[in-house]
Amino acid sequence: MSAQGSQARWPATAQSWVTDVAIAVALGVFGIAEALRSVNLYAVDDDPKAWTLLFGTCAVALGFAAAAGCYRRAPGIGLLLVWLAGAYQLFSLTPVMVVQLSVVVVAFGTARYGSTATLWASALSIPLGGLSVMLVVRTSGWTIVDTVLGQLGTRLFATSERTYGEAVVIFAGLSALILAVPWLVGLVLRIRAQARANRLARERAEAERQQAFEERTQAQEVARLKDDQARLARDVHDVVGHSLAVILAQAESAQFLPDADPTALRSTMATIAESARSSLQDVRQVLSTSAGQPAQLPPGELERIINGVAASGHEVVSRKIGTPQPLPPELDLVAVRVLQEMLTNAIKHGRRDQPVEVDQHWDDGLRIQVRNVADQRTEETMPIATEYADGLGLEGMRRRLDSVGGRLDVVSQNGRFTATAWVPLRSGQR
């Protein structure tokens, strides 16, 4: 049977052990006392066979007492002891005793606490037990039983030569009924205990499922928050990093303006202010946009970014190959952020006297390619492969593109860097 059934069958308290032992001891003492009364002690000295009868009767009494003591802890052993004691009584012709009624306790225990095999064995034992009682009564010569059966037969069947035998059959049937009643009571209690155990198991399983669901939901929420945090960090990094790089380039170019040209200086300062204002607006938009609702960027955002870099004093060569197509909001945002980061890297680590080339290839997707000549000092102090960490920089661009089914390639050859980003026309977000 299941572990739950075993727990229902085997009480684990020390008090139950004491109770079982007390039952066995009390019935054993009563059985020995009854055995001593059943055997004529005055005939023991005259007939040595009386000693054998006395010991056999005591053994039968102790067998039934021990069987009753096992009814809860080991009902299978108790059933076996009942059969052994009954068989010995049948073949040794020991007298029937009242202590043998303890078999009622064993019948209850086998149905209530026994294993499945013990349960079926006890069910088969009930009719066989009634037959055994009939055989024991007819062969034991118990005077009181003889008298009772004789009167019972006479009352039931009037006067007949078969009254005694028929009364024995009725007595055997009553004995089987006496065994069946406690067995049925034990079976009912067993079924109720198993039903309760099954109900508790279902409730426990349901509670575990609910707990697992809550833990899974909590883990998903934590993962979502981490993803949102990483997304926010990447967006802020790309927006702020690009804007600061443009502002820095513009501020550096202002140093070389002639003092006699205040108009050019004012124009440069106006460009710096416009870049800062645009950066602040972008940051506000990033902070107010949820992960499930991509920001709605204005049309021509790619061109605005390229023109902003050109306005900072960097020479930018921009080309378009193919026919531009409108992108879904999530793809448009990825393309803009990736281009921002690519141009930021080109400004920070490229030579100012060399142009930045930006190509937009429109066919079955958008392929953005940025090429520039690296500054020798920057290349030596901060290699492109080690500059980016924590999901930012190159790693951030790769994650953005991977999330929509795109990819990023970066190639360094002869001091010239080429970064290529593939953006599909339709989102392949995983």
N, C-alpha and C positions, 0 to 999 in steps of 0.2 A: 504493500500500500504506500501512499505518499507519505512524505515527512510530516505533513499536517495531520494525517490520520494517525500516525505514530504518536504525535504529541497528544492527540485526543485520547489515545488508548492508554498511555503510560503517564499517570500523574507523577510529578517529580518531588513532591513535598515529603519531608522526613516523617510528618505525621501519618501519612498514608502507609508508610512502612510499619510504623508502630501499630496501627490499626489492624493490618493484615496479620502480623505476628500474633497479636492479642487474640484474634479470631481463631487462628490455628491452635494456640495453646489452650484456650478455653474449651474448644471442641475436643481436643485431645484428652484433656482431663475428664471431661464429661464422658467421652467414649470409653476410656479405661474403666471408669467407675461403673458404667453400664455393662461392660464386658465382665467385670467381676460379679455383678449381680446375675448376669445371664448364665454363668457357669456355676454349677453346684459345687461350692468350695468344700463341702463336707465329703464329696466323692473324689476329691483330688488325691487324697492319701490312699484310698482304696483302689482307684483306677488310674494308672499312669497315663492313659490316653486323655484323661481330663486336662492334664497339663498342656498337652498339644492343642486341645480345643481352646484352652484359656489363652495361650500365646497367639493362636490364629485369630481369635476374636479380637484381642488387643491390636493385632497388626491391621485387621480390617478397620477398626475404629480409628487408629492413627492415620491410616491411608486416606480415609474420608476427611479427617480433620486437616491433614496437610493439603489436600486438594482444595478445600474451602479457603485455606490461607493463600493459595496461589491464584484465586479467582480474578484478581485485578492486575497483579504484576506478571504472571505467567499463566494465563487461562489455558493455553495448550497443554502445559504440564499438568495442570489441575485436572483436565479432562482425561489425560492418560492415567493419572493416579486413580481416578474413579473407576476406569475400566480394569485396571490391574487389581484393585481391591475387590471389585465386584466379581471378577473371574476367579480370584482366589476363594472368595466366599462361596461361589457356586460349586467349586470342585472340592472344597474342604468341608462343606456342609456346616459352616459356622452359623450361628443364629442371626436373624435379622435384628437390627438395633435402631433405636430412634436417631442416633447420631448420623445415620445414613441419609437423613433428610437434608444434611448439608450439601447434598448434590444439587439442591435447588439453587444454592449460592453459586455453585460452579456453572450451572446452566445459564444463570444471569450473566456471569462474568465472561463466558465464552462469546455470547452474543453482543455484549456491550464493549468489551476490551480486546477480544481475540482478533487474530489476523484473519484474512479471508479464508485460508485453509481451515483454521480452527472453527470459524463460523459454520462452514459447510459440514465439517466433521461433527460438530455439536448438533446440527439440524438432523443429520442421519442418526445420531445417537439417541434421540428422543424415542422413536418407536422401538429401537433395539433395547433401550433402557426399560421400557415397559415390559417387553418380552422377558428380559433378564429378571425383572422383579417377580414375574409369574413363576419362572423356574426356581428362583431362590425360595419363594414362599412354599411351593409344593414340595421342595426337597429338604427344607430346613426343619420342618416339624415344629415350627414356633406355635406353641399352644394357644396363645392369645389370638394370633392371626387365624388359626384353625377355627376357634370358637366364633370369631367375628364373621369369617367367611361362611361358616355353616349357618349362622342365623341370617346373614344376608341372602344366601341362596334359598333358604326356606321361605323368607318373606317375598322374594322376587319370583320364585318359580314353584311355590307351594311345595308339596312333598314329591321329590323325584330323586332317582339315583344320581342324576347328573347335576344336582343343585350345587354341590361343592365345586365341581370343576368349572361350571359356568360362572360362579361367583369369583373364582380365581381370575378368569378372563376379564371380568368387569373390574376387579381390583387392579389388574395390570393396565387396563385402559385409563383408570383414574390416575394411576401412577404416571403414565405418559402425559396426561393432561396437567398434572402437578408440575412436571418438568417443562411443559410447553409454555405455561403462563409466564414464569420468570424469564424464559428464553425470549418470548415475544416482547416483554417489557424491555429487556436489554437491547433487543434489536431496534425498537422504536427510539430509545435513547441514543443508540449508536447513529441512527439515521439523522436524528436532530443535531447531534454533535457534528457530524460530517457536513450537514447543510450549513450550520453556523460557521464551521471552519472554512467552507467554500465561500461563504458570503464575506467573511473577514479577508480571505485571500483576494477576492475580487476587489474589495474596498482598498486593500493595501496596494494591489496592482494599479488600480485607478489613481490612487494617491501618488504612486511612483511615476505613472505616466504624466500626471498633472505637473509634478515637480520637474520631470525631465523636460516637459513642454515649456515651463516657465524658465528653466535654466537655458534651454535652447533659444527662447525668445530674448532672454537677457543677453546671451552671448551674441545673438544677431544684432541687437541694439547697440552693444558695445562695439562690434565690428563696424556697424554703420556709422557710429559716431567717430570712430578712428578714420574711416574712409573720408567722412566729411571734413575732419580735421586736416587729413593729408591733402585733400582737394583744395581746401581753403589756403593751406600753406603754399601749395604750388601756384595757385592763382595770385596770391599776394606777392610771392617771390617774382613771378613773371612780370606782373604789372609794375610793381615798385622798382624791380631791378632794371627793367627796360627804361622806365621813365627817368630814373636817376642817371642811367648811362647816357641818355640823350641830353639831360640837363647838364651833366658834367661836360660833355663834349661841347655844348653850346657855350658854357661858361669859359672853358679853355680857349675857344675860338675868339671870345670877346677880348682876351688879353692882347691879341695881335691886331685889333682894330686901331686905326690911327686916331689920335686924340682930336684931330681936326674934323672928324666925321661923327658928330653926335647922333646923326640920323641912323647910321648903321648900328651904333651902340644901343639906341632905343629899340631898334628892330630886333636885335638879339635878345635884349631883356624881355621884350614882348613875347618872343618865341619861347623863352624860358618860362615865363609866367603861364603861357598857354599850355606848355608841356606839363607843368606842375598841376594846373587846373584839370587837365585831362586825366592825369594820373590819379588825382584825388577823386574824380568822378568814377573812374574805373574801380578804385578800391571800394568806394561806397557801393557800387553795383555788385561787386564780388561778395561783400559782407551781407548784402540783403537778398542774395539769391540762394535758394536751396539746391541740394544736389539733384533732386528729382525734377527741377524746373530750370533748364539751362538759360543763361542770360540771353536776352534778345539784343543782339548787337546791331547797330545801325548799318545800313548798306555802305559798302566801300571801306570797311574797317581795315582790310589788308592794305589798301592803297594809302590810307591815312597813316598807318604805322610806317610804311616805307617813306612817305613824304616827310614825316616827323624826323626820321633819321637824316634824310637829306638836308632838312632845315637846320640841323645841328652843326652843319659844316662838313659832315662826312660825304664824300662823293659816293653816290649810289647809282648803279647801273641796273635798271629794272626792265625786264622783258616779260611779255606774255605770249605763250605759244598755245594756240587753240582758242576755243570760244569759252569764256567764263560762264559758269552755271551757278544758279543759286544753291546754296547748301542748307541742309536742315540745321536748326539752331545748335544742336550738340556738336555737329561736325564743323560748323562755322566757328564756334568757340574754340575747338581744338586747333583749327588751322591758325586762328589769330594768336593764341597763346604760344603755339610752337614757333610761329614766325617772330613773335616778340623775343623769345628766348634765343633764337638763332641770331637775330640782329644784335641783341645785347652782347652775346659772346663775341660777335665780330667786332663790335665797337671796343669792348674791353680789351681784347687780346689781339686785335689786328693793327696793322700799320695805318696811321692816319693819312699818309701820302699815297696810299693805294686804295683803289675803289673797292666797294663791296658790291658783288654781283648777286642779284636776286632774280631768279627765273621762276615763273609760274607756268607749269605745263598742265593744260586742261585736255583730257581725253576721256578715258573710262574712269578717271579719278583726278584728284589734284595732287601734283607732285611739285613741292616747293624745294628749290635748291639755292643754297646760300654759299658763296665762295668768297674767300678773302685771304690775304697774305698775312701770316702771323708775325707779330712783333717778336724779334729774337729774344729780347729780355723776358717777355711774358712767357714765351715758349720754354725757356730754360727754368724759370722759377715756378711756373704753375702749368704743368702739362695738361692738355685737354682731357686726358683719360682719368686724371685724379682730382680734377677740380670739383666735381659734382658729387654730392652725397645726400643721404637722408631723403631720397625721392625727389630732389630738386635738380635743376640743371638738365644735363643729358638724360639722367635717369627719370626725371619728371616728364620730359618730352616723350621718352619711350613708353612710359606708363599711359600717358594721355593717348598716344597713337594706338597702343595695344588695346585699349578699352573700346575702340571703335573699329578695330580690324585693320589698322594701318601699321606702319613700321618706320623706323629711323635708321639711317646709315650715316656714319661719320668717317671720313677718310682724310688722313694727313699724308701729304707727299711733297717732298722738296720745299718744306716750309709753307705750303699752301693747304688750307683746310677747306673741305667741301662737306657740307651737311645737307642731307637729302631726306625729306619727309614725304611719305605717301599717305594721302588722306582719301579714303573711298568716298564715292558720291552718295552712297547710302550707308547708314550706320550699321556696323557689324558688332555692336557692343555685346560683350560677353558678361 
